[in-house]
Amino acid sequence: MGNVGEQNSDIPFDVLSRLPTKYLPRLKCVCKGWNRLISDPIFMKVQSRKKEPVSGFFCQQRFRLGNEDIPTITHIPVGKQEAKLFQTVFDFLPEHVVLLASCNGLVCGRSCFPRIDPCLYICNPLNHEWMRLTWEEPNREDTFALAFDPCRDLLGTSTKFKLIRVKQIEIESKALCFSFDIYSSDTRAWKKSEEICKCNSNLYKNKGFYVEGVLHWLTDGDEMLTFHVENELSWLVSVPLPAIEFRSIPEACIGHSDDRLHYVLVSQYGLQIWFLEDYFESKWSLKLSKTLEEMEEQHMMFLYNLRERVTQRLAVDMEPWVDLLAFKDGYLLMRVSRNIMLYNIETNRMQLLCSLSKFGTHSTFCTKKLFVCFRCLVSNKCYHLSVNKQMHRLAVFQSTRPLFYSTIANSYTHFSTLEENFCTKFLTSCAQTSNLLHGKVIHAKFIKGLFPNSLYLQNHVLNMYSKCGDLISGHKLFDEMPQRNVVSWSAMLSGFTQHGFFNQALSLFVYMLRDGTSKPNEFTFVSVLQACSLHENLDLAYQVYAMVLRLGFESNVFLVNAFLTALMRHGKKEEALEVFDECSNKDIVTWNVMLSGYLESSCLDLPKFWVQMNHEGLKPDCFTFASVLTGLASVGHLNMGLQVHGQLVKSGHGTEICVQNSVVDMYIKNQRLFDGLKAFNEMGEKDVCSWTQIAAGWLEYGEPTKALEAIAEMRMMGIIPNKFTLATAFNACANLSFLEEGKKAHGLRIKLGVDIDVCVDNALIDMYAKCGSMDGAWGVFKVMDDRSIVSWTTMIMGCAQNGQAREALKIFDEMILKGIKPNYITFVCALYACSQGMFTDEAWKYFSSMTIDHGISPGEDHYIYEAEELILSMPFQPSASVWQTLLNACQVHGDIETGKRAAEHAINLDRKDPASYVLLSNMFAGFNNWDDVGKLRELMETRDVKKVPGTSWIKLEKDCSVPSGPKFSSMGSKIS
């Protein structure tokens, strides 16, 4: 080893003290002093910080004096005997303080009168050292937390710490956020961090917990706020709240044990302790679970009547019977009523530390707050003793100092690797959660040189931008990268494909091939084939798959699945089936691709394909069941649908909400509404699709009132309707002619800002037209940006049904002038308008134009509006409705002879249809031919033909319909 220049003697120990304990024995050095150092149990104990019991805690009482709070702070040390109380711990400070935070023996407090003297104090109660900080913009609602780790500064003569001030702010989007101000003892100045964390919950108890360089705060929601002090990064970690409903307010705290973060919860379901396995995935594992009954039985002396006490806390402002204070190394410190208890979860022993009753009572008593000190007073003495020993031992290494330098260099390399791993995990978490803001913070630190900027990390940043959808920033980074590998190209291609920019993805792939520096791999081809599936030219997919075969990737099932997707989306079912049959390693995704392809094109082959899949012994997943059930609902295959439902129950996939919706849809579309309702009621969680299906089912079943009730119940559950829900509501109102309810639904659509959809607008036009409000229909029609043929047809029929036949024909002519081609139904509506307005010449003109100008073969509905000779010359046998329409026209025009012949034809076709008899009777009555009216009534009695009585409804409060009939309605007494 070459000569090494003089270095600071503190460097070796400073670097070693910053390394985790598990890495210390791995460092190799020939120095005997080093071997003695790492074998010293005191040094290793200080480094590992294992099993540090609670040394004591402060109890802060606050008394009201005028408009201010006067604190009285009592220190309670923890010992084997019952603790003695010390109330003079902070007498060395120049004034009384209100404690705000504590961390490893360091305490932060504020002045009692911040409006008069806004300042903060940082002090060590052991050696009475303190410093005064300026408190700018004082606010009692602010939260403070200390970041102090003495094991990282063993040889420092001054205590290095950081004080974090957390403020809750409101940004432009009216979302609540947390901002961070940082005071550093190195710079002796405040710094406003650029970090902002969006969180709509409040901090719980305002207690920050510091461990391994990260501060943690519990919130009153289901998340925990975390803040990395050095990197100034914050993120939210979900806490493991049980999937149960709390009837009382639970209590929680966070702590550290066995080098893991722990979450402790006490509720009516008992005591639960979880430990965090992964910060970025919020993965927790249950460590301990005990019911309240078990705890009460095991510790009857301290926890008498525990369950009743815990479940009685029904409001947040009620003082909890059990208050969790801290958790450290298997020890849970908690307050039970007026007693402070220390519970060892490993030995299941509970110890009474002291009783708060010793403090006495006071008429002006305000609140009490406890601050736990893991390194205060007693344990700090041990800590200083250890430091002095290490300073003595360091003198041994002065002569052999150069031998450490190679080890130190390796240590710095390892430290950089740890930071790189942190960045990659953080960027991966940002990509998975689409947290673009935090991902940009990491990228900014790369640009500033605060983090190592390697190709490996650049690819993670690029992947984060692609997953978060910021393709502009991602493409800019891609262009600026001095080096690229296949991962860089694949990340960019995946981003373009996933967000629908398939043309850009294909262009980038061509550029990659021309560049030639990186050869595409399997991941690259998956993204390219996905882009080809979205492109209109299928030849590109054939060319790319030929490259896949040439490079020998044909056994990759992901590539096969991507190619099958492209084929099925372009309707190439036969080619897709050939590729499918040749695939030797099919997985469930392969089958799902084929099933979804059959579902989009034709569901007729889907049952056969499902049977084949079962014969091959492949286990379907939730997507498979959802696709199959949806397809069987479309083809009306009820028997197989019942079999699939039975198999679904056995498989355990029936809890997925998409699968449950498919089951409901299958029953409803097969005219089994009540079976669908049963499946709907068995669902644990319902979304807007579930409720919309039920509402549509009631509407199809002929119960529009029930459909509206289902939508109203959905709104009461807090579920926001979508466009399909609103279309169902409009159709239900149209069937009931409920104009006011329809207007309310229209107003809800405007209020919710539902995306404009032509189908919803068409249903809205139809609702207004059937309710007789053509002004409303015109209002919707005129503001439509995109009018389909259904929009025009609905307006034509609406005008014709509401006595505006001439206006209906004007709309038809305007539609033709705008170049919109009418369809079969449009001509039916136009001819119906001619019939209603008695426009014989116009009817013949439209009838001729249908065949000559538009090539539409006339159907039965079109011949309805022509004369008797036209009906007799029809190429098919006309139905009774055609002759009934002619009979009605004869009554209007006074042609009794033609009417008789039309009635004869209609009655011969359907002898039991009362409409033909009624129309003929009305025509005789119109000509005062009462003899024929009587004879016709006798004929109806002889043939047992009965006229269907008309019905009407009256809206009375929430009861919508009261049918008329021979019996009095049950609501008759309330109808005036």
GULOVO-893303 format. One record per residue (C-alpha): residue in one letter; x, y, z. Coordinates in steps of 0.02 Angstrom, whole numbers, plus 50000, padded with zeros to 5 digits. Example, Ala and Ser with C-alpha at 12.3 -4.5 7.8 and 13.67 -1.06 7.14 Angstrom:
2
A506154977550390 S506844994750357 
//
This chain:
976
M500005000050000 G500675017149954 N500935031450074 V499395040050131 G499385058150183 E498885064350355 Q497035062950392 N495915068550532 S496005055950675 D494105056650695 I493765049850520 P493955031150556 F492855031150707 D491595043050629 V491385031850477 L491295015950579 S490005023350696 R488865027050549 L488875009250485 P487514997050542 T488134984450670 K487884969450557 Y489204976250435 L490564979450565 P491214961550585 R491314959750396 L492654973250378 K494384965350369 C495924973650443 V497594967150509 C497604980150647 K497504972150820 G496704987650890 W495284985950766 N494984967950816 R494944973050998 L493724987050959 I492414976550870 S492564963051002 D492224975351142 P490444971751204 I490194989751262 F490604996751091 M489484984351003 K488084987951124 V488195006451090 Q488245003050904 S486784991150900 R485725000751026 K484874984651079 K483674982851224 E483705000551290 P482275000851415 V481285016351452 S482325026951572 G480935038751618 F479605050551558 F478955067951589 C477185071551643 Q476655089051595 Q475185097051685 R474485113351620 F473515125551728 R472465139651663 L473015157151716 G471965170151630 N472115166651444 E473765157351460 D474295139751511 I475595137851649 P476485120951640 T477135110451782 I478315096651725 T478705081451829 H480045068651785 I479645050651830 P481165039051819 V480845020651789 G481595008651916 K481234992352002 Q480425001252148 E478995013352132 A479645029052050 K480105044852143 L479495061052069 F480625075452020 Q479845092451983 T481455102551971 V482165094851814 F481985110451707 D482395123551838 F484025127251747 L483045135451605 P482725154251615 E480835151951614 H479465139051622 V479265129451460 V477925119151375 L478655102751312 L478445099751126 A479555084851084 S480915073351150 C482145061851064 N483495050951142 G483695061951296 L483585078551203 V482065089251242 C481215103351148 G480055115851231 R479285132751198 S479025147951305 C477415148851404 F476935165351326 P477335164051140 R476405179951097 I477545189851212 D479185180451190 P479115168151043 C480585156651069 L481045138251077 Y482245129251194 I483305113951156 C484065106351312 N484855090951389 P484145088751566 L485675078351617 N487055091151594 H485905106551597 E486525112251426 W485255122251328 M485075134151183 R483745146651132 L482995147350957 T481945160750875 W480175155050840 E479595164050684 E477735165450652 P477275156250813 N475745145350803 R475205133750942 E474465121850813 D476185118150738 T476985101350771 F478825099650817 A479945084450813 L481765081650858 A482985071350755 F484435066550866 D485465050650858 P486925050450981 C487635034350910 R488015043450749 D489065056450840 L489985046950976 L491525058250981 G490695074950955 T490915087651092 S489325096451042 T487625088251014 K487105088250830 F485255088250802 K483875094250687 L482205101650736 I480775099150614 R479255110350615 V477715102950529 K476345114750472 Q474685110350394 I474325121150242 E473005121850106 I473515122649923 E472535128949774 S471605112649750 K470925114549928 A471845098849979 L472685098550149 C474565096550146 F476015096450267 S477545107650244 F479195105850336 D480385118750411 I482075112150471 Y483275119450598 S485025112150595 S486255113650737 D487665113750608 T487075129250516 R486145136750666 A484785142650546 W483035138050490 K482765131250315 K481105129450226 S481035112650140 E480315111549965 E479465095350014 I477565095550028 C476555080250073 K474725079050026 C473735071450169 N471925074950213 S472135068450390 N472725077250548 L474235071950649 Y473755060450793 K474345066550964 N475665077350875 K477025065250930 G478445061850810 F479465045750824 Y481245046050758 V482185030450706 E483525026850577 G483515044550508 V481635044750478 L480275053750576 H478565045750591 W476885053150641 L475245044050658 T473725052450582 D471895051150627 G471615042250461 D472315025650400 E474025032350354 M475665036850438 L476665052150387 T478535048850367 F479935061350333 H481735057050290 V482715070650378 E484315070450276 N483535068650104 E482015079450146 L480795067050072 S479085062750140 W477855049150099 L476315040750171 V476325023050239 S474675013950262 V474425007150437 P473704989650462 L471964994050523 P470934978050533 A469574975850401 I468234978050534 E467104991750592 F467595000850751 R466145004650867 S467295014250984 I468795025450955 P470405014950951 E472095020051025 A473745017850933 C475605021650942 I477175017550845 G478835011150909 H480435001850869 S480974984250915 D482134971350836 D482684984250707 R480894985650641 L479564998850653 H478054992950752 Y476234998450757 V475234995250916 L473324996250918 V472074994351059 S470224993451013 Q468674983851061 Y469454969150969 G470974968551085 L472834972351077 Q473714970250910 I475564973350873 W476174973850693 F477914976350621 L478314984550455 E479184973450328 D479284985850184 Y479135004850193 F478695007550012 E477404993749992 S476634996850166 K476814978350203 W476464973950385 S476484957450478 L475534953450637 K476694950050784 L475494948850931 S473604948350950 K472644947051114 T470824950051151 L470284961651290 E469594946751385 E471284937951380 M472214953351442 E470954956351581 E471044938251637 Q472954938151639 H473144955051725 M471574956551830 M472444967651958 F472814981451832 L471524979051693 Y469904975851786 N468334978251680 L469454982451531 R468244978351391 E466844989151457 R468025003751485 V468815002951312 T467165001251217 Q466405016251308 R467505028751215 L466345034151076 A467065051451037 V468805057851001 D468705071251136 M468375058151270 E469905053651373 P470405035651334 W470445022951474 V471995014951395 D473215027351319 L474695019951225 L476235030551260 A477725021551181 F478385004951121 K480235000551127 D481174983951118 G479694973551171 Y479124985451310 L477434994151295 L477215009651403 M475395014151429 R474255023751543 V472795013851614 S471605025851699 R472755035251823 N474145022251823 I475705021351715 M476055003251667 L477544994751582 Y477064979051488 N478374966451427 I477594957451279 E478914943751280 T478684938451462 N476864944351473 R477284953751633 M476494970251680 Q477284982351804 L476534997351891 L477745011951874 C476785025551963 S475085033451984 L474635050551917 S473575052852072 K475175058052161 F475125074552069 G473515079052159 T472065088652085 H471815106852053 S470275116952013 T471125124951864 F471795108451795 C471835109151606 T472725094351522 K474095081751549 K475365076051421 L476715062751434 F478415063251348 V479405047151348 C481315047951360 F482255032351308 R483945040751339 C483615053051476 L484565054751641 V484965036751686 S485365029451516 N486285045451463 K487535042451604 C487935025551530 Y488065033451360 H489365046351414 L490335033051506 S490435022751347 V491055037651247 N492465041151369 K493055023151355 Q493055023951167 M494085040151169 H495395031051275 R495415016151159 L495605027051004 A497345032351060 V497955014651026 F497615016750839 Q498635032650808 S500205023450750 T499265010850641 R498055023450566 P498575021150381 L498065002950388 F496255008250406 Y496155018650248 S495765004550128 T494394998550246 I493695016250258 A493655017850069 N492665001650059 S491515008350194 Y491155023850092 T490785012949942 H489575002750046 F488765018450113 S488485024449933 T487725007549891 L486495009150035 E485965026249972 E485775019449795 N484665005449858 F483615018149951 C483405028649793 T482945013849685 K481655007649811 F480935025149829 L480825027549640 T480015010549620 S478725015349751 C478395031849661 A478135022449498 Q476925010049578 T475905023549665 S476035036449523 N476845048749645 L477635060149516 L478025074149639 H479175063749748 G479965055549598 K480425072749530 V481225076949698 I482415062249679 H482785067349499 A483155085149557 K484405078549684 F485255068849544 I485405084749442 K486115094349592 G487375080549621 L486705076249793 F486445058049743 P487555047049636 N486935047849457 S487265031049375 L486455022949224 Y485585010949343 L484745025449436 Q484385034949276 N483415019949212 H482395019949373 V481995038349351 L481515035149170 N480395020849223 M479595031949355 Y479175045349225 S478475032149108 K477365024149240 C476765041249304 G476305047049128 D477525061749118 L478185056548949 I478835073848907 S480045073749055 G480445055549023 H480845058448840 K481925073548885 L482915063049009 F483065049348879 D483795061348751 E485025068548879 M485675051648937 P487505049848882 Q487315030948882 R485815019848854 N485575001248871 V484124990148825 V483264994248991 S483235012648943 W482435009148774 S481184996748849 A480645008948986 M480305022548858 L479385010648742 S478325004248886 G477855021948935 F477275026448760 T476285010448742 Q475435010748912 H474795028448885 G474135025748708 F475535033748606 F475785018348497 N476415028048345 Q477795035948448 A478225018848521 L478415011048349 S479455025848286 L480595024148438 F480795005548405 V481325009048226 Y482575021848291 M483235008948414 L483544996548274 R484435009748170 D485495015248320 G486124997648343 T486945000648513 S485674989948606 K484834974248545 P482994972248591 N482564958848718 E480944950348768 F480334965248869 T480624976748722 F479614965848604 V478164964648728 S477944983548724 V478144984348535 L476844970648506 Q475644979548623 A475884995248518 C475554985048361 S473914978648435 L473324996748447 H473915001448271 E472724999648125 N474024990848017 L474164972848075 D475624969647956 L476764978148082 A476314964948212 Y476734951148087 Q478434959148051 V478864961348235 Y478354943548277 A479444937348134 M480914945848220 V480404937248382 L480464920348295 R482124924248212 L482914928948379 G482274912948461 F481034920948581 E479544910648523 S479484901048688 N479174916848787 V477334916048835 F477254934948865 L477694938048683 V476434925148624 N475094933448730 A475514950548659 F475434944048480 L473774935248515 T473084951648582 A473544960348420 L472724946848315 M471114946348416 R470934965248418 H471014965248228 G469734951248214 K470954938048153 K470194923948255 E470764909848142 E472594915548140 A472514918348328 L471834900748353 E473294893548253 V474574902848359 F473624897648515 D473644879248467 E475514879848428 C475934887748597 S476634874048710 N476714883748874 K475034892348886 D474644901349047 I473014908649112 V473374925149024 T473434916148857 W471704909048884 N471064925848947 V471674934448789 M470704922248682 L469154923648791 S469174942748786 G469394942048598 Y467864930948578 L466924942348697 E467264957648589 S466904949548421 S465704935148442 C465194926148601 L464524910848511 D466184901548520 L466504906548700 P465574891948786 K466524879248682 F468164887548725 W467724887448910 V467384868848905 Q469054865748819 M469954875748952 N469174865449091 H469624849249004 E471454854449000 G471414856849189 L471894875349194 K471264884949344 P470354900849295 D470664917349384 C469464931649421 F469704939349248 T469264922649167 F467664920949266 A467154938949230 S467434936749042 V466514920049032 L465014925749134 T464864941849030 G464934931748869 L463644919248930 A462514933648978 S462624940548801 V462174924048716 G460834919548845 H461654903148896 L460864901449068 N461254883049101 M463114885149075 G463044901449172 L462384891949322 Q463794879349306 V465104893049296 H464344901449448 G464484885249546 Q466294883149493 L466614901149542 V466004898149719 K467164883149737 S468674892449668 G468654906349798 H468714920349668 G466924925549706 T467474939849820 E468124950549677 I466874964349641 C467104963149451 V466674944649457 Q465154947649568 N464534960849446 S464704948249305 V463644935749403 V462274948649430 D462344953649246 M462204935449191 Y460624932549291 I459804949049241 K460114946849054 N459404929249064 Q457754935949135 R458174929749311 L458014946349400 F457684939449573 D459184927749564 G460184942949514 L459494952449663 K460004938149777 A461784938449708 F461774957449725 N461244956749908 E462624944149947 M463974956049885 G465064962750025 E465544978349928 K464544986449789 D465134999249664 V464225010149539 C464184996049410 S463294984649534 W461914997249569 T461725002149386 Q461474983949337 I460084981949465 A459244998049411 A459334992749228 G458654975549276 W457144983149361 L456854994349211 E456924979649090 Y455774969849206 G454474983549186 E454714991749356 P455415009149321 T454915014949496 K456015001349572 A457425006949458 L457325024649525 E457265018149703 A458855008149674 I459745023549608 A459135033849757 E459785020549878 M461455020649788 R461575039449813 M461195037249998 M462675025250008 G463805039249946 I464155031349776 I464295043649633 P463295038549478 N464135037049309 K463445040449136 F462615023349123 T461725026149288 L461065042849228 A460495035349062 T459525022049159 A458745035549269 F458225045549115 N457425030249035 A456485026149195 C455815043949207 A455305043049024 N454315027149053 L453405034949201 S453255052349122 F454065059349281 L454635076049214 E455145083049384 E456175067849429 G456975068549257 K457445086749284 K458245082049451 A459255068549364 H459765081249231 G460305093349367 L461305079549452 R462205076149289 I462675094649275 K463205095449459 L464305080049451 G465115085749290 V464925068649211 D465885067349048 I464825072348900 D464215056648813 V463065055948664 C462135040848734 V461695050248893 D461115065348793 N460035054148683 A459205046548836 L458945064148905 I458095069848742 D456985054448744 M456495057948925 Y455975075848888 A455045070548731 K454055056648817 C453645068448960 G452925080948834 S454265094248863 M454925097448689 D455715113648747 G456835103448861 A457225091248720 W457675105648604 G458785113248738 V459805097348752 F459835094248565 K460475111648520 V461965111148639 M462565094048582 D464255094948497 D464165077448427 R462465071548364 S462275053548311 I460915046348201 V460025041148362 S459975059448417 W459115065048257 T457925050148257 T457425053348439 M457025071448401 I455985066748247 M454965054048345 G454775065948491 C454065079848382 A452905067548294 Q452235060748459 N451935078148530 G450915085148386 Q452355093548294 A452335083048136 R452885097248021 E454355101248138 A454845082748136 L454975082847946 K456025098847953 I457245090048068 F457325075447947 D457705087047800 E459035096347903 M459855079847944 I459945075247759 L460705092247717 K462075089547849 G462575073547761 I461975061647895 K461315045547820 P459645039847891 N459365021847941 Y457885010147946 I457165017348108 T457365035348049 F456205032347902 V454945023648016 C454895039448123 A454755050747970 L453305040747899 Y452485040648070 A452595059648070 C451765059947899 S450385048747966 Q450095059948116 G450055075548009 M449065067347867 F450445071947744 T450075059447606 D451195066947473 E452665068847591 A452445050847650 W452555044247473 K454095055247441 Y455005048547593 F454485030747554 S455195032047377 S456785040647438 M457095026547559 T457325013747421 I457965024647278 D459145036947368 H459705026947519 G459525008847465 I458505003547618 S457284989347586 P455564993647658 G454974983447803 E453314980547885 D453444996647984 H453605007047827 Y452114999347736 I451005003747883 Y450825021347817 E450295016947638 A448575013347563 E447624996747555 E448274992047383 L450044994947438 I449774983347587 L449034969847476 S450554970847359 M451814968447501 P453064954347466 F452654946747638 Q451084943847739 P450674959647839 S450344958148024 A448784963348118 S449594979748171 V449724985147988 W447844982647959 Q447454990848127 T448445006148073 L447455006947910 L445845004748011 N446315019548120 A446695030147966 C444985025547891 Q444135031848048 V445065048448032 H444675050447846 G442885043347856 D443195028447739 I442025015747824 E442095002547686 T443975001447681 G443945001447870 K442804986247874 R443964976647758 A445484981547861 A444594976048021 E444144959447941 H445964956147894 A446564961148068 I445284950148159 N445664935248049 L447514936848090 D447234938348279 R445464934248342 K445904937748524 D446654955048500 P445394967448572 A446194982148482 S445404977548314 Y443664976348390 V443864992748485 L444475002348332 L443034995748225 S441784999748364 N442465017448378 M442295019748190 F440465013848193 A440125025348340 G440905039948247 F439605037448108 N438175034948233 N437995016748178 W437475010448349 D436684994248284 D438364988248219 V439174993848383 G437964982648480 K438234967848364 L440124969848381 R440004969948572 E438964953848567 L440284945948454 M441644950548578 E440664942348721 T440384926748616 R442244925248577 D442714929948757 V443714944948699 K443934957848837 K444594975348820 V446144978448925 P445674992349048 G446715008049045 T447825012149192 S448375028449268 W449495033349412 I449505047249539 K451085052749627 L450715054049813 E452265057749917 K453415042749889 D452055031149817 C452075034049633 S450685023749551 V448875020049600 P448085009449461 S446245012249425 G445044997749420 P443444990449492 K444184990549668 F444605005749769 S446455009049796 S447185007149970 M447725025149952 G446015030949896 S445605039350061 K447125050650041 I446725055849863 S445685071649855 
//
